[in-house]
Amino acid sequence: MLSAVKSYALETETDWEAFLNQIGLTLQHPLLQNIVSSLKSAGTQGCIFEDAYLDRDFSASYSRFYSTLFKPYRKYCKRLHFFRENLKDLNDLADADQISKAIELKQDNYMGFVTLRPLSHAPVSIAVLCKDKLGNNVESEVGVYSTFDIHVMGATLKVKGMPLTQQDTRIGACAQAAMWMAGRHFHNKHRAPWFSVPEITDRALKPTDSVISKSLPAGSDYLLPDNMVRALSAMQRHPIVYAVSPDGKGGSTWGGFDVKATISRYVDSGIPVILVLDKPSDSLGHAVVAVGTKRKEIDLGTLAVKSTQANFLSHILVNDDQRGSYLPLAVGVDDFDDAQYPFNIEEHLKLIFVPLPDKVFITGEIAERLALDKLRTSAIHLNALAKGTLGDEQAKSFNPHPEFIAAAKDLKVISRTYLTYGWRYKSRALRNNLSAKLKSDLIARQFPKYVWVTEFSLPSEAFEHDACKRVVRAHAVTDATGSQMWESVQLLDMPGLLITWTFDPNAPVDLPKVDMSLFAEDFKCFPKIRGVDDYALCSVA
Amino acid sequence: MEQRSFETLTSKTLLSLSLTEIPKDIDFDLSLSKEAIDDIAQLEKCSSLSELEMGKFMVG
């Protein structure tokens, strides 16, 4: 029989030791140690083990490289499915169809899977760990994930998570591993092309050069930034690269650039961001993938102007091919614990690769600055507009949310900017607590494929860890194909005022038509809640 | 996530107007401010690892 599938109870340390011995797995690599440790901490009690599993990724590596070696390698892998229950009941079932149905009934306790390739130095081919059980908690949220359908023993299980792989140092380094993780996410979530590590390396090395040919096989030890851009472009991404600047003292600096906010905007948009970390003592940079965020409580009095939701972050969650999934990379040195994770952003981040989709021609930080400027301008002139249009007497009673308007004038609102589909913004907005006027405009309004949405809140209404407790007082929508060179903000909704900008398709050279509505009432709405298109999760009847 | 309800708010539009109808004596300039233009110019500069360093920075 080619394949063997067994279930194991993992209720005690003795169970784990016996299980690992039986499947011939040693935890000599830190990555496997960390994966097993996190599974234990999350309450794993049982495992279904598949032997002789054909893994598409390792098959690609095998046919491209390992089958060409003199030293023999087997091509079969092992796959392990972890559950938060001991699975002993499966042993009592005699019929195959009962077993299959029983496994599907364990969906709520499914914690994900790990596929192990027959390489003792780099065993993890792919691991997808359930983000809700191993990544999310009160402070932490995995923002980049998709749902994987897993088929085992005739049952179909689902796991939401971000894929992880391990560099094997023969056909790829951490640069390829990071791009593979991003690429596999886009494949599973957005039907982007499927790429194996050998294919990524191929794309990275065309054209090749002398620097990259210092290792054999070429590209197995490291890639250069240009190689990574070539590979990401071949994977149908449109990468934008951010890099540190020389500080003139032999080191590097991000200057006044708020790098945590930049990472946060893309991760909040569901885009995996490749970060390259480098310590002075290291000869190579190390690539990891940003997939989530961790929040902390801060003194609101310390917030500067133009603050963003990133000011509430203590860590970026990363998938690290050498260490594991959903690991906390400290933003600043104050939150840095070398024993927990050996890098931090403030001291070690050198490069950022954002694998954007097509038709995004404006960065998140510029879209946010355009939106913030519109908000501030409108707040400053709101009274004049009311007096000029309503008359002095009626304008006296027109006093929309004074605290927010004052904060908007002083740039002391908290901004949160994310990229989303135009249709998805519309869908969420129509289900949110917005004015009937805006909703009636939105339902027939055309948007580009992608828009940047900027939500504005008061600091006192933005700091909560629980997104349902935060309040959004204003928001702006910016055309992602736009530019600061022309009017790219599509609408601004704020206390007392709604402004829309509408291009006339029959008069493309004309300026957009601007419509304004003054409101007697303020509206406060929910922020975007990741993963849902309505607000039932937050609302009470 | 904690559930909560918002107050029921009645939409009451006081005024709708298009830009061409705004009286000229109203000070309401929607164009990009100089501060925002300067900020954006600064943001666009923040990607300046020299080409030489990019060419030798190894990721692995």
Chai-1 contact restraints between the chains, C-beta under 6 A:
chainA,res_idxA,chainB,res_idxB,connection_type,confidence,min_distance_angstrom,max_distance_angstrom,comment,restraint_id
A,A173,B,G60,contact,1.0,0.0,6.0,A-B,restraint_1
A,C174,B,G60,contact,1.0,0.0,6.0,A-B,restraint_2
A,A175,B,V59,contact,1.0,0.0,6.0,A-B,restraint_3
A,A175,B,G60,contact,1.0,0.0,6.0,A-B,restraint_4
A,D221,B,G60,contact,1.0,0.0,6.0,A-B,restraint_5
A,Y222,B,M58,contact,1.0,0.0,6.0,A-B,restraint_6
A,Y222,B,V59,contact,1.0,0.0,6.0,A-B,restraint_7
A,Y222,B,G60,contact,1.0,0.0,6.0,A-B,restraint_8
A,L223,B,V59,contact,1.0,0.0,6.0,A-B,restraint_9
A,P225,B,M54,contact,1.0,0.0,6.0,A-B,restraint_10
A,Y242,B,S47,contact,1.0,0.0,6.0,A-B,restraint_11
A,A243,B,S47,contact,1.0,0.0,6.0,A-B,restraint_12
A,A243,B,L49,contact,1.0,0.0,6.0,A-B,restraint_13
A,V244,B,L49,contact,1.0,0.0,6.0,A-B,restraint_14
A,S245,B,S48,contact,1.0,0.0,6.0,A-B,restraint_15
A,F257,B,C46,contact,1.0,0.0,6.0,A-B,restraint_16
A,V276,B,V59,contact,1.0,0.0,6.0,A-B,restraint_17
A,L284,B,M58,contact,1.0,0.0,6.0,A-B,restraint_18
A,L284,B,G60,contact,1.0,0.0,6.0,A-B,restraint_19
A,G285,B,V59,contact,1.0,0.0,6.0,A-B,restraint_20
A,A287,B,V59,contact,1.0,0.0,6.0,A-B,restraint_21
A,E365,B,L43,contact,1.0,0.0,6.0,A-B,restraint_22
A,I366,B,I40,contact,1.0,0.0,6.0,A-B,restraint_23
A,I366,B,L43,contact,1.0,0.0,6.0,A-B,restraint_24
A,R369,B,A36,contact,1.0,0.0,6.0,A-B,restraint_25
A,R369,B,D39,contact,1.0,0.0,6.0,A-B,restraint_26
A,R369,B,I40,contact,1.0,0.0,6.0,A-B,restraint_27
A,D373,B,L32,contact,1.0,0.0,6.0,A-B,restraint_28
A,D373,B,S33,contact,1.0,0.0,6.0,A-B,restraint_29
A,D373,B,A36,contact,1.0,0.0,6.0,A-B,restraint_30
A,H381,B,D27,contact,1.0,0.0,6.0,A-B,restraint_31
A,H381,B,F28,contact,1.0,0.0,6.0,A-B,restraint_32
A,A384,B,I26,contact,1.0,0.0,6.0,A-B,restraint_33
A,A384,B,D27,contact,1.0,0.0,6.0,A-B,restraint_34
A,L385,B,I26,contact,1.0,0.0,6.0,A-B,restraint_35
A,L385,B,F28,contact,1.0,0.0,6.0,A-B,restraint_36
A,G388,B,P23,contact,1.0,0.0,6.0,A-B,restraint_37
A,G388,B,I26,contact,1.0,0.0,6.0,A-B,restraint_38
A,T389,B,L15,contact,1.0,0.0,6.0,A-B,restraint_39
A,N433,B,F6,contact,1.0,0.0,6.0,A-B,restraint_40
A,S435,B,S11,contact,1.0,0.0,6.0,A-B,restraint_41
A,A436,B,S11,contact,1.0,0.0,6.0,A-B,restraint_42
A,K437,B,S11,contact,1.0,0.0,6.0,A-B,restraint_43
A,K437,B,T13,contact,1.0,0.0,6.0,A-B,restraint_44
A,D466,B,M1,contact,1.0,0.0,6.0,A-B,restraint_45
A,D466,B,E2,contact,1.0,0.0,6.0,A-B,restraint_46
A,C468,B,M1,contact,1.0,0.0,6.0,A-B,restraint_47
A,C468,B,E2,contact,1.0,0.0,6.0,A-B,restraint_48
A,K469,B,E2,contact,1.0,0.0,6.0,A-B,restraint_49
A,Q484,B,I40,contact,1.0,0.0,6.0,A-B,restraint_50
A,V514,B,L19,contact,1.0,0.0,6.0,A-B,restraint_51
A,D515,B,S18,contact,1.0,0.0,6.0,A-B,restraint_52
A,M516,B,L17,contact,1.0,0.0,6.0,A-B,restraint_53
A,S517,B,T13,contact,1.0,0.0,6.0,A-B,restraint_54
A,S517,B,S16,contact,1.0,0.0,6.0,A-B,restraint_55
A,L518,B,L14,contact,1.0,0.0,6.0,A-B,restraint_56
A,L518,B,L15,contact,1.0,0.0,6.0,A-B,restraint_57
A,A520,B,K12,contact,1.0,0.0,6.0,A-B,restraint_58
A,A520,B,L14,contact,1.0,0.0,6.0,A-B,restraint_59
A,E521,B,L9,contact,1.0,0.0,6.0,A-B,restraint_60
A,E521,B,K12,contact,1.0,0.0,6.0,A-B,restraint_61
A,F523,B,L9,contact,1.0,0.0,6.0,A-B,restraint_62
A,L537,B,M1,contact,1.0,0.0,6.0,A-B,restraint_63
A,C538,B,M1,contact,1.0,0.0,6.0,A-B,restraint_64
A,C538,B,Q3,contact,1.0,0.0,6.0,A-B,restraint_65
A,V540,B,Q3,contact,1.0,0.0,6.0,A-B,restraint_66
A,V540,B,S5,contact,1.0,0.0,6.0,A-B,restraint_67
